[in-house]
Amino acid sequence: MGKTTFNKLPWIQTLSFFLFVILGHAQGQQTFNTSGSFTVPTGITSITIETWGAGGKGGTRTTNGGSGGGGGGAYARKTMTVTPGTAYTVTVGAGSTSNADGGDSWFNNLTTVLAKGGRSVTENNSSGAAGGDATSCVGDFAFSGVMVLMLLLQSLVEAEDHLQGIIQKESTL
């Protein structure tokens, strides 16, 4: 269940294992990178759960050429009412080291909040694998594995554009 290191882009693998619970109205946060349980603290009646499925395994080659990357895990989020003192199961999916999909991550059970793991690449396959499928996730909000990465990159580009605009504006003053 510990973290697995892939050959390429280990930060994506770390992201895929990340599951966290935001308590109440920004009163605290608890992060899980291994499976366990979460007990609702006194005074908390609402939580937001964010889950990421684990990544699929990247390809290997027995012949010349490149291999495709494993698919990223999907993302799911849900806000729910809870009772203080109640314990919930937290399951964190493991990154794949075989041709099986990356592990699913969920909170409480498979019908409360669930993020699907990404697909793995078969041997000697130069194509990348699909990300975890948002349509198979459970939650108020979900993105497929590839979409999560695209939105993150889009946010970074927008932030850079915004900062460039501020820098240009200040340089003309």
QUIZIVEN-V26659 format. One record per residue. RES is the residue in one letter. PSI is psi in whole degrees, 0 to 359 (* if undefined). D_CENTER is the distance of its C-alpha to the mean C-alpha in Angstrom with 1 decimal. Layout:
BEGIN
RES_PSI_D_CENTER / RES_PSI_D_CENTER
END
This chain:
BEGIN
M_350_15.9 / G_173_15.9 / K_140_13.7 / T_138_14.6 / T_125_15.6 / F_163_15.6 / N_320_18.6 / K_143_16.9 / L_63_14.3 / P_339_13.3 / W_330_11.1 / I_319_8.6 / Q_318_8.8 / T_317_8.6 / L_321_5.4 / S_339_4.0 / F_357_6.3 / F_124_5.8 / L_129_7.1 / F_158_9.9 / V_125_13.0 / I_125_15.1 / L_128_18.7 / G_223_21.3 / H_76_22.1 / A_33_20.4 / Q_342_22.4 / G_174_19.9 / Q_143_16.4 / Q_129_15.3 / T_138_12.3 / F_128_11.8 / N_5_10.8 / T_161_13.2 / S_154_14.4 / G_212_17.1 / S_155_18.5 / F_126_18.5 / T_127_22.0 / V_124_22.5 / P_160_24.7 / T_136_28.1 / G_353_28.3 / I_128_24.8 / T_354_24.9 / S_136_21.7 / I_154_18.1 / T_126_14.9 / I_132_11.8 / E_130_8.2 / T_147_5.8 / W_131_2.6 / G_159_5.1 / A_157_6.7 / G_152_8.3 / G_165_11.9 / K_137_15.0 / G_163_16.7 / G_161_20.3 / T_160_23.5 / R_141_27.0 / T_358_30.4 / T_176_32.1 / N_153_32.1 / G_174_29.4 / G_167_25.7 / S_153_22.8 / G_159_19.7 / G_154_16.2 / G_153_13.7 / G_144_11.3 / G_153_7.6 / G_152_5.4 / A_170_5.8 / Y_138_5.0 / A_145_8.0 / R_146_10.3 / K_140_13.8 / T_133_16.8 / M_154_19.3 / T_138_22.6 / V_167_23.1 / T_128_26.2 / P_140_26.6 / G_348_27.0 / T_135_24.9 / A_137_22.7 / Y_146_19.5 / T_137_17.7 / V_121_14.1 / T_124_12.7 / V_118_10.0 / G_147_9.8 / A_144_11.4 / G_143_11.1 / S_142_14.0 / T_14_17.3 / S_195_19.3 / N_358_19.5 / A_158_17.5 / D_159_14.1 / G_155_11.0 / G_149_10.9 / D_151_9.8 / S_139_8.6 / W_163_11.0 / F_129_13.3 / N_291_17.0 / N_180_17.3 / L_351_16.0 / T_2_17.6 / T_293_16.4 / V_129_12.6 / L_131_10.7 / A_127_7.6 / K_146_9.0 / G_158_8.6 / G_161_9.7 / R_156_13.5 / S_159_15.6 / V_137_18.6 / T_164_22.1 / E_142_24.7 / N_31_26.6 / N_121_24.4 / S_354_24.0 / S_145_21.6 / G_158_17.9 / A_160_15.9 / A_150_14.2 / G_170_10.5 / G_141_9.4 / D_120_11.9 / A_329_11.5 / T_344_15.1 / S_0_14.3 / C_164_11.8 / V_131_13.6 / G_177_13.5 / D_339_15.3 / F_134_12.9 / A_149_10.4 / F_145_9.5 / S_159_9.6 / G_315_7.6 / V_323_10.5 / M_323_10.9 / V_313_7.8 / L_319_9.5 / M_318_12.8 / L_322_12.5 / L_313_11.5 / L_320_14.5 / Q_318_16.6 / S_319_16.2 / L_319_17.3 / V_316_20.2 / E_320_21.3 / A_318_21.3 / E_316_23.3 / D_318_25.7 / H_314_26.2 / L_321_27.1 / Q_320_29.4 / G_319_31.1 / I_317_31.8 / I_315_33.1 / Q_320_35.4 / K_316_36.6 / E_327_37.5 / S_338_39.2 / T_350_41.5 / L_*_42.6
END
